[in-house]
């Protein structure tokens, strides 16, 4: 009986939890190979939709420019505006212009500014007080103070 127990114990020891290489399943992967696979996956980087920051075109109403996003993954509409936040204009070749060529505005009560021909900015135009009248700049033009008072429902600037 003693020899039977020793034979049984030695048989069990031979069948332990650490099988030899021939006992592994044929489709299993050694741990080193698994680490190497994870460390260098075969992932392709998707192509960009567009060149970041590039002008893609103008909106149909010409008040916005379609631009490529900062990372090139999509198109974004940006409304055109001037240095005061007023609407501006989109040029097909240049994108948003600072102003609409020929557009006028008031720098202050006395001076009319005109957008230059390239749309890059405003230049000094006509000073209203140079006309020798009581004119002021109002909505991009020199007008009589009484006319402004009438439009604004005020008496300021008119003599009665």
N, CA and C atoms as a LAMMPS dump frame, in Angstrom:
ITEM: TIMESTEP
0
ITEM: NUMBER OF ATOMS
480
ITEM: BOX BOUNDS ff ff ff
-5.0000000000000000e+02 5.0000000000000000e+02
-5.0000000000000000e+02 5.0000000000000000e+02
-5.0000000000000000e+02 5.0000000000000000e+02
ITEM: ATOMS id mol type element x y z
1 1 1 N 0.818 -1.159 0
2 1 2 C 0 0 0
3 1 3 C 0.877 1.244 0
4 2 1 N 1.956 1.151 0.657
5 2 2 C 2.894 2.249 0.707
6 2 3 C 3.458 2.526 -0.675
7 3 1 N 3.775 1.595 -1.465
8 3 2 C 4.266 1.791 -2.824
9 3 3 C 3.175 2.354 -3.73
10 4 1 N 1.955 2.027 -3.501
11 4 2 C 0.849 2.551 -4.29
12 4 3 C 0.681 4.052 -4.015
13 5 1 N 0.785 4.46 -2.783
14 5 2 C 0.659 5.871 -2.42
15 5 3 C 1.813 6.677 -3
16 6 1 N 3.005 6.175 -2.972
17 6 2 C 4.16 6.886 -3.534
18 6 3 C 4.018 6.986 -5.039
19 7 1 N 3.552 5.976 -5.691
20 7 2 C 3.352 5.998 -7.142
21 7 3 C 2.275 7.026 -7.503
22 8 1 N 1.219 7.043 -6.735
23 8 2 C 0.144 8.005 -6.977
24 8 3 C 0.628 9.446 -6.792
25 9 1 N 1.359 9.716 -5.758
26 9 2 C 1.876 11.055 -5.488
27 9 3 C 2.844 11.514 -6.586
28 10 1 N 3.706 10.652 -7.029
29 10 2 C 4.65 11.034 -8.072
30 10 3 C 3.93 11.248 -9.409
31 11 1 N 2.848 10.561 -9.656
32 11 2 C 2.07 10.766 -10.885
33 11 3 C 1.384 12.133 -10.845
34 12 1 N 0.846 12.468 -9.692
35 12 2 C 0.189 13.771 -9.546
36 12 3 C 1.189 14.911 -9.669
37 13 1 N 2.359 14.764 -9.152
38 13 2 C 3.386 15.795 -9.227
39 13 3 C 3.793 16.028 -10.675
40 14 1 N 3.816 14.993 -11.466
41 14 2 C 4.189 15.12 -12.871
42 14 3 C 3.12 15.864 -13.662
43 15 1 N 1.865 15.842 -13.23
44 15 2 C 0.759 16.513 -13.92
45 15 3 C 0.481 17.884 -13.315
46 16 1 N 1.393 18.543 -12.705
47 16 2 C 1.204 19.822 -12.015
48 16 3 C 0.628 20.913 -12.903
49 17 1 N 0.554 22.132 -12.378
50 17 2 C -0.078 23.257 -13.078
51 17 3 C 0.836 23.934 -14.09
52 18 1 N 2.073 23.499 -14.257
53 18 2 C 2.988 24.132 -15.191
54 18 3 C 3.305 23.165 -16.32
55 19 1 N 2.416 23.069 -17.33
56 19 2 C 2.658 22.111 -18.41
57 19 3 C 3.819 22.563 -19.277
58 20 1 N 4.446 21.663 -19.942
59 20 2 C 5.57 21.968 -20.831
60 20 3 C 5.072 22.626 -22.102
61 21 1 N 5.986 23.076 -22.974
62 21 2 C 5.626 23.774 -24.196
63 21 3 C 4.74 22.941 -25.108
64 22 1 N 4.909 21.606 -25.077
65 22 2 C 4.082 20.77 -25.939
66 22 3 C 2.646 20.719 -25.452
67 23 1 N 2.362 21.104 -24.204
68 23 2 C 1.014 21.05 -23.658
69 23 3 C 0.237 22.337 -23.94
70 24 1 N 0.874 23.435 -24.442
71 24 2 C 0.182 24.684 -24.732
72 24 3 C -0.71 24.504 -25.947
73 25 1 N -1.803 25.274 -25.952
74 25 2 C -2.701 25.238 -27.11
75 25 3 C -1.964 25.817 -28.307
76 26 1 N -2.18 25.277 -29.491
77 26 2 C -1.435 25.709 -30.664
78 26 3 C -1.679 27.18 -31.038
79 27 1 N -2.827 27.759 -30.7
80 27 2 C -3.085 29.141 -31.098
81 27 3 C -2.784 30.147 -29.986
82 28 1 N -2.193 29.734 -28.906
83 28 2 C -1.877 30.664 -27.826
84 28 3 C -0.618 31.455 -28.183
85 29 1 N -0.462 32.625 -27.56
86 29 2 C 0.655 33.516 -27.849
87 29 3 C 1.507 33.635 -26.599
88 30 1 N 2.809 33.581 -26.779
89 30 2 C 3.716 33.757 -25.652
90 30 3 C 3.549 35.169 -25.107
91 31 1 N 3.719 35.398 -23.798
92 31 2 C 3.516 36.719 -23.204
93 31 3 C 4.364 37.814 -23.843
94 32 1 N 5.598 37.539 -24.246
95 32 2 C 6.445 38.55 -24.861
96 32 3 C 5.856 39.028 -26.185
97 33 1 N 5.304 38.121 -26.971
98 33 2 C 4.721 38.484 -28.262
99 33 3 C 3.465 39.326 -28.05
100 34 1 N 2.685 39.039 -27.036
101 34 2 C 1.468 39.81 -26.756
102 34 3 C 1.83 41.244 -26.396
103 35 1 N 2.863 41.438 -25.617
104 35 2 C 3.298 42.778 -25.242
105 35 3 C 3.769 43.529 -26.479
106 36 1 N 4.524 42.879 -27.346
107 36 2 C 5.024 43.523 -28.547
108 36 3 C 3.871 43.94 -29.454
109 37 1 N 2.81 43.13 -29.545
110 37 2 C 1.665 43.465 -30.381
111 37 3 C 0.955 44.71 -29.862
112 38 1 N 0.767 44.812 -28.586
113 38 2 C 0.073 45.94 -27.99
114 38 3 C 0.923 47.209 -28.089
115 39 1 N 2.216 47.079 -27.94
116 39 2 C 3.095 48.234 -27.933
117 39 3 C 3.203 48.891 -29.305
118 40 1 N 3.051 48.162 -30.382
119 40 2 C 3.164 48.749 -31.718
120 40 3 C 2.001 48.299 -32.602
121 41 1 N 0.791 48.836 -32.332
122 41 2 C -0.357 48.445 -33.147
123 41 3 C -0.238 49.016 -34.558
124 42 1 N -0.846 48.346 -35.492
125 42 2 C -0.839 48.792 -36.879
126 42 3 C -2.073 49.668 -37.095
127 43 1 N -1.976 50.952 -36.672
128 43 2 C -3.094 51.879 -36.786
129 43 3 C -2.721 52.95 -37.791
130 44 1 N -3.573 53.157 -38.785
131 44 2 C -3.285 54.199 -39.762
132 44 3 C -3.924 55.502 -39.306
133 45 1 N -3.23 56.615 -39.515
134 45 2 C -3.727 57.932 -39.141
135 45 3 C -4.633 58.419 -40.276
136 46 1 N -5.876 58.832 -39.944
137 46 2 C -6.778 59.279 -41.005
138 46 3 C -6.261 60.561 -41.661
139 47 1 N -6.547 60.723 -42.944
140 47 2 C -6.125 61.923 -43.655
141 47 3 C -6.948 63.11 -43.186
142 48 1 N -6.372 64.294 -43.292
143 48 2 C -7.09 65.514 -42.941
144 48 3 C -8.177 65.784 -43.963
145 49 1 N -9.228 66.423 -43.496
146 49 2 C -10.311 66.853 -44.37
147 49 3 C -9.841 68.054 -45.185
148 50 1 N -9.069 68.941 -44.551
149 50 2 C -8.595 70.151 -45.207
150 50 3 C -7.349 70.67 -44.486
151 51 1 N -6.687 71.634 -45.083
152 51 2 C -5.5 72.257 -44.487
153 51 3 C -5.95 73.199 -43.371
154 52 1 N -5.494 73.005 -42.129
155 52 2 C -5.94 73.856 -41.016
156 52 3 C -5.814 75.349 -41.314
157 53 1 N -6.912 76.064 -41.064
158 53 2 C -6.95 77.51 -41.259
159 53 3 C -7.18 77.972 -42.687
160 54 1 N -7.271 77.039 -43.636
161 54 2 C -7.419 77.419 -45.045
162 54 3 C -8.823 77.94 -45.342
163 55 1 N -8.901 78.885 -46.263
164 55 2 C -10.179 79.4 -46.743
165 55 3 C -10.767 78.38 -47.7
166 56 1 N -12.004 77.95 -47.438
167 56 2 C -12.67 76.99 -48.312
168 56 3 C -13.685 77.659 -49.221
169 57 1 N -14.077 78.895 -48.892
170 57 2 C -15.033 79.629 -49.716
171 57 3 C -15.837 80.601 -48.872
172 58 1 N -16.739 81.31 -49.533
173 58 2 C -17.598 82.276 -48.855
174 58 3 C -19.015 81.731 -48.769
175 59 1 N -19.747 82.195 -47.781
176 59 2 C -21.155 81.808 -47.658
177 59 3 C -21.931 82.447 -48.812
178 60 1 N -23.087 81.892 -49.176
179 60 2 C -23.858 82.441 -50.296
180 60 3 C -24.205 83.928 -50.137
181 61 1 N -24.437 84.391 -48.91
182 61 2 C -24.768 85.808 -48.69
183 61 3 C -23.533 86.69 -48.578
184 62 1 N -22.328 86.095 -48.657
185 62 2 C -21.036 86.784 -48.603
186 62 3 C -20.746 87.432 -47.257
187 63 1 N -21.503 87.08 -46.224
188 63 2 C -21.29 87.658 -44.899
189 63 3 C -20.46 86.752 -43.996
190 64 1 N -20.055 85.6 -44.494
191 64 2 C -19.247 84.671 -43.725
192 64 3 C -18.274 83.929 -44.615
193 65 1 N -17.213 83.413 -44.004
194 65 2 C -16.201 82.637 -44.716
195 65 3 C -16.202 81.219 -44.162
196 66 1 N -16.157 80.237 -45.043
197 66 2 C -16.032 78.852 -44.63
198 66 3 C -14.545 78.548 -44.538
199 67 1 N -14.107 78.218 -43.321
200 67 2 C -12.689 78.003 -43.053
201 67 3 C -12.48 76.574 -42.566
202 68 1 N -11.286 76.038 -42.779
203 68 2 C -10.924 74.733 -42.247
204 68 3 C -10.61 74.898 -40.76
205 69 1 N -11.053 73.949 -39.957
206 69 2 C -10.823 74.014 -38.508
207 69 3 C -9.326 73.986 -38.192
208 70 1 N -8.995 74.287 -36.955
209 70 2 C -7.6 74.374 -36.522
210 70 3 C -6.846 73.051 -36.657
211 71 1 N -7.571 71.931 -36.603
212 71 2 C -6.889 70.637 -36.741
213 71 3 C -7.189 69.958 -38.077
214 72 1 N -7.937 70.635 -38.941
215 72 2 C -8.165 70.122 -40.29
216 72 3 C -9.201 69.025 -40.405
217 73 1 N -10.068 68.885 -39.403
218 73 2 C -11.024 67.785 -39.444
219 73 3 C -12.416 68.169 -39.931
220 74 1 N -12.682 69.495 -40.112
221 74 2 C -14.022 69.901 -40.553
222 74 3 C -13.986 71.345 -41.047
223 75 1 N -15.079 71.728 -41.711
224 75 2 C -15.257 73.103 -42.171
225 75 3 C -16.059 73.864 -41.122
226 76 1 N -15.724 75.143 -40.927
227 76 2 C -16.417 75.983 -39.96
228 76 3 C -16.791 77.305 -40.626
229 77 1 N -18.005 77.794 -40.351
230 77 2 C -18.435 79.08 -40.872
231 77 3 C -18.072 80.163 -39.871
232 78 1 N -17.369 81.17 -40.316
233 78 2 C -16.999 82.31 -39.469
234 78 3 C -17.626 83.554 -40.071
235 79 1 N -18.429 84.252 -39.264
236 79 2 C -19.048 85.475 -39.742
237 79 3 C -18.006 86.569 -39.865
238 80 1 N -18.105 87.334 -40.931
239 80 2 C -17.161 88.424 -41.153
240 80 3 C -17.613 89.653 -40.374
241 81 1 N -16.666 90.325 -39.725
242 81 2 C -16.981 91.551 -38.994
243 81 3 C -15.793 92.493 -39.017
244 82 1 N -16.092 93.779 -38.836
245 82 2 C -15.025 94.778 -38.827
246 82 3 C -14.462 94.947 -37.428
247 83 1 N -13.615 95.943 -37.237
248 83 2 C -12.967 96.166 -35.947
249 83 3 C -13.92 96.643 -34.851
250 84 1 N -15.152 96.962 -35.212
251 84 2 C -16.163 97.367 -34.234
252 84 3 C -17.239 96.296 -34.03
253 85 1 N -17.074 95.171 -34.686
254 85 2 C -18.046 94.087 -34.55
255 85 3 C -19.203 94.161 -35.523
256 86 1 N -19.174 95.119 -36.449
257 86 2 C -20.222 95.229 -37.461
258 86 3 C -19.961 94.23 -38.583
259 87 1 N -21 93.848 -39.26
260 87 2 C -20.848 92.89 -40.356
261 87 3 C -19.92 93.415 -41.431
262 88 1 N -19.182 92.496 -42.004
263 88 2 C -18.267 92.838 -43.082
264 88 3 C -18.58 91.946 -44.275
265 89 1 N -17.602 91.655 -45.086
266 89 2 C -17.799 91.034 -46.389
267 89 3 C -16.746 89.953 -46.627
268 90 1 N -17.124 88.897 -47.323
269 90 2 C -16.19 87.821 -47.668
270 90 3 C -15.798 87.919 -49.135
271 91 1 N -14.51 87.873 -49.394
272 91 2 C -13.958 87.867 -50.742
273 91 3 C -13.508 86.443 -51.056
274 92 1 N -13.864 85.94 -52.243
275 92 2 C -13.54 84.547 -52.597
276 92 3 C -12.062 84.207 -52.469
277 93 1 N -11.196 85.112 -52.82
278 93 2 C -9.764 84.814 -52.784
279 93 3 C -9.081 85.13 -51.464
280 94 1 N -9.684 85.995 -50.636
281 94 2 C -9.011 86.445 -49.425
282 94 3 C -9.742 86.12 -48.137
283 95 1 N -11.001 85.778 -48.211
284 95 2 C -11.77 85.519 -46.995
285 95 3 C -12.399 86.801 -46.479
286 96 1 N -12.559 86.882 -45.172
287 96 2 C -13.207 88.045 -44.569
288 96 3 C -12.352 89.293 -44.715
289 97 1 N -12.967 90.341 -45.23
290 97 2 C -12.308 91.637 -45.326
291 97 3 C -12.662 92.431 -44.085
292 98 1 N -11.82 93.391 -43.733
293 98 2 C -12.084 94.22 -42.565
294 98 3 C -13.311 95.095 -42.799
295 99 1 N -13.517 95.525 -44.043
296 99 2 C -14.668 96.361 -44.36
297 99 3 C -15.066 96.149 -45.813
298 100 1 N -16.24 96.637 -46.169
299 100 2 C -16.733 96.529 -47.537
300 100 3 C -16.209 97.747 -48.303
301 101 1 N -15.438 97.52 -49.373
302 101 2 C -14.856 98.652 -50.114
303 101 3 C -15.903 99.718 -50.463
304 102 1 N -15.562 100.973 -50.124
305 102 2 C -16.451 102.097 -50.391
306 102 3 C -17.435 102.397 -49.269
307 103 1 N -17.564 101.493 -48.32
308 103 2 C -18.483 101.699 -47.191
309 103 3 C -17.993 102.862 -46.339
310 104 1 N -18.932 103.657 -45.82
311 104 2 C -18.558 104.781 -44.971
312 104 3 C -19.05 104.554 -43.549
313 105 1 N -18.394 105.221 -42.618
314 105 2 C -18.798 105.22 -41.217
315 105 3 C -18.235 106.482 -40.568
316 106 1 N -18.684 106.761 -39.372
317 106 2 C -18.192 107.934 -38.642
318 106 3 C -17.087 107.522 -37.681
319 107 1 N -15.96 108.206 -37.785
320 107 2 C -14.908 107.997 -36.788
321 107 3 C -15.33 108.681 -35.488
322 108 1 N -15.869 109.879 -35.619
323 108 2 C -16.401 110.647 -34.494
324 108 3 C -17.475 111.573 -35.061
325 109 1 N -17.883 112.599 -34.334
326 109 2 C -18.938 113.503 -34.809
327 109 3 C -18.52 114.337 -36.009
328 110 1 N -17.223 114.468 -36.232
329 110 2 C -16.743 115.35 -37.293
330 110 3 C -16.193 114.637 -38.529
331 111 1 N -15.741 113.404 -38.43
332 111 2 C -14.998 112.811 -39.54
333 111 3 C -15.662 111.542 -40.091
334 112 1 N -15.853 111.556 -41.405
335 112 2 C -16.348 110.384 -42.128
336 112 3 C -15.134 109.551 -42.53
337 113 1 N -15.207 108.234 -42.343
338 113 2 C -14.164 107.312 -42.81
339 113 3 C -14.725 106.493 -43.965
340 114 1 N -13.842 106.129 -44.886
341 114 2 C -14.241 105.347 -46.055
342 114 3 C -13.376 104.088 -46.107
343 115 1 N -14.005 102.942 -46.367
344 115 2 C -13.249 101.691 -46.509
345 115 3 C -12.437 101.763 -47.804
346 116 1 N -11.153 101.414 -47.721
347 116 2 C -10.307 101.471 -48.918
348 116 3 C -10.723 100.413 -49.945
349 117 1 N -10.197 100.53 -51.16
350 117 2 C -10.628 99.668 -52.265
351 117 3 C -10.309 98.194 -52.045
352 118 1 N -9.318 97.895 -51.205
353 118 2 C -8.955 96.494 -50.968
354 118 3 C -9.725 95.88 -49.802
355 119 1 N -10.464 96.699 -49.053
356 119 2 C -11.207 96.183 -47.901
357 119 3 C -10.339 95.923 -46.691
358 120 1 N -9.125 96.471 -46.682
359 120 2 C -8.181 96.243 -45.583
360 120 3 C -8.361 97.181 -44.403
361 121 1 N -9.116 98.26 -44.561
362 121 2 C -9.314 99.186 -43.461
363 121 3 C -9.925 100.49 -43.922
364 122 1 N -10.173 101.338 -42.959
365 122 2 C -10.786 102.639 -43.229
366 122 3 C -9.725 103.725 -43.336
367 123 1 N -9.982 104.695 -44.204
368 123 2 C -9.129 105.869 -44.35
369 123 3 C -9.985 107.1 -44.088
370 124 1 N -9.316 108.164 -43.655
371 124 2 C -10.039 109.401 -43.361
372 124 3 C -10.704 109.927 -44.623
373 125 1 N -11.925 110.331 -44.467
374 125 2 C -12.681 110.921 -45.572
375 125 3 C -12.912 112.393 -45.305
376 126 1 N -14.122 112.809 -45.53
377 126 2 C -14.489 114.212 -45.421
378 126 3 C -14.726 114.632 -43.969
379 127 1 N -14.097 115.734 -43.519
380 127 2 C -14.433 116.283 -42.205
381 127 3 C -15.712 117.126 -42.344
382 128 1 N -16.665 116.892 -41.494
383 128 2 C -17.961 117.561 -41.608
384 128 3 C -17.901 119.049 -41.301
385 129 1 N -17.047 119.47 -40.389
386 129 2 C -16.978 120.888 -40.031
387 129 3 C -16.27 121.715 -41.096
388 130 1 N -15.569 121.089 -42.022
389 130 2 C -14.871 121.828 -43.077
390 130 3 C -15.848 122.447 -44.064
391 131 1 N -17.068 122.021 -44.031
392 131 2 C -18.051 122.546 -44.967
393 131 3 C -18.581 123.913 -44.538
394 132 1 N -18.217 124.37 -43.364
395 132 2 C -18.629 125.676 -42.88
396 132 3 C -20.079 125.72 -42.45
397 133 1 N -20.653 124.586 -42.178
398 133 2 C -22.044 124.533 -41.743
399 133 3 C -22.108 123.83 -40.405
400 134 1 N -23.285 123.656 -39.898
401 134 2 C -23.459 122.956 -38.618
402 134 3 C -23.74 121.475 -38.874
403 135 1 N -22.854 120.863 -39.626
404 135 2 C -23.028 119.443 -39.923
405 135 3 C -22.227 118.578 -38.962
406 136 1 N -22.727 117.359 -38.782
407 136 2 C -22.046 116.34 -37.985
408 136 3 C -22.061 115.035 -38.772
409 137 1 N -21.189 114.154 -38.398
410 137 2 C -21.183 112.838 -39.039
411 137 3 C -22.269 111.983 -38.406
412 138 1 N -23.138 111.443 -39.245
413 138 2 C -24.255 110.621 -38.79
414 138 3 C -24.42 109.452 -39.749
415 139 1 N -24.214 108.244 -39.244
416 139 2 C -24.345 107.02 -40.038
417 139 3 C -23.525 107.055 -41.333
418 140 1 N -22.305 107.576 -41.227
419 140 2 C -21.376 107.551 -42.347
420 140 3 C -21.495 108.698 -43.325
421 141 1 N -22.208 109.762 -42.96
422 141 2 C -22.348 110.921 -43.85
423 141 3 C -22.423 112.202 -43.025
424 142 1 N -22.044 113.306 -43.656
425 142 2 C -22.174 114.611 -43.005
426 142 3 C -23.598 115.11 -43.244
427 143 1 N -24.291 115.388 -42.158
428 143 2 C -25.672 115.875 -42.259
429 143 3 C -25.863 117.054 -41.305
430 144 1 N -26.854 117.899 -41.606
431 144 2 C -27.172 119.038 -40.749
432 144 3 C -27.644 118.539 -39.388
433 145 1 N -27.26 119.253 -38.368
434 145 2 C -27.638 118.855 -37.011
435 145 3 C -29.151 118.794 -36.837
436 146 1 N -29.891 119.679 -37.47
437 146 2 C -31.359 119.649 -37.366
438 146 3 C -31.93 118.381 -38.01
439 147 1 N -31.29 117.919 -39.074
440 147 2 C -31.739 116.686 -39.736
441 147 3 C -31.543 115.48 -38.806
442 148 1 N -30.415 115.463 -38.099
443 148 2 C -30.154 114.402 -37.128
444 148 3 C -31.185 114.476 -36.009
445 149 1 N -31.467 115.693 -35.514
446 149 2 C -32.431 115.875 -34.438
447 149 3 C -33.809 115.373 -34.865
448 150 1 N -34.175 115.647 -36.102
449 150 2 C -35.473 115.191 -36.62
450 150 3 C -35.525 113.664 -36.684
451 151 1 N -34.456 113.048 -37.177
452 151 2 C -34.415 111.578 -37.292
453 151 3 C -34.399 110.894 -35.929
454 152 1 N -33.802 111.554 -34.958
455 152 2 C -33.685 110.977 -33.617
456 152 3 C -34.781 111.468 -32.659
457 153 1 N -35.746 112.212 -33.19
458 153 2 C -36.833 112.777 -32.367
459 153 3 C -36.269 113.57 -31.183
460 154 1 N -35.376 114.486 -31.485
461 154 2 C -34.726 115.31 -30.46
462 154 3 C -34.734 116.768 -30.904
463 155 1 N -34.542 117.671 -30.006
464 155 2 C -34.409 119.082 -30.352
465 155 3 C -32.948 119.521 -30.297
466 156 1 N -32.048 118.665 -29.827
467 156 2 C -30.646 119.007 -29.673
468 156 3 C -30.02 119.317 -31.035
469 157 1 N -29.397 120.474 -31.169
470 157 2 C -28.696 120.848 -32.396
471 157 3 C -29.494 121.75 -33.305
472 158 1 N -30.759 121.972 -32.994
473 158 2 C -31.591 122.842 -33.829
474 158 3 C -31.934 124.124 -33.061
475 159 1 N -31.985 125.223 -33.783
476 159 2 C -32.412 126.491 -33.215
477 159 3 C -33.858 126.726 -33.62
478 160 1 N -34.684 127.027 -32.643
479 160 2 C -36.085 127.291 -32.933
480 160 3 C -36.403 128.714 -32.681
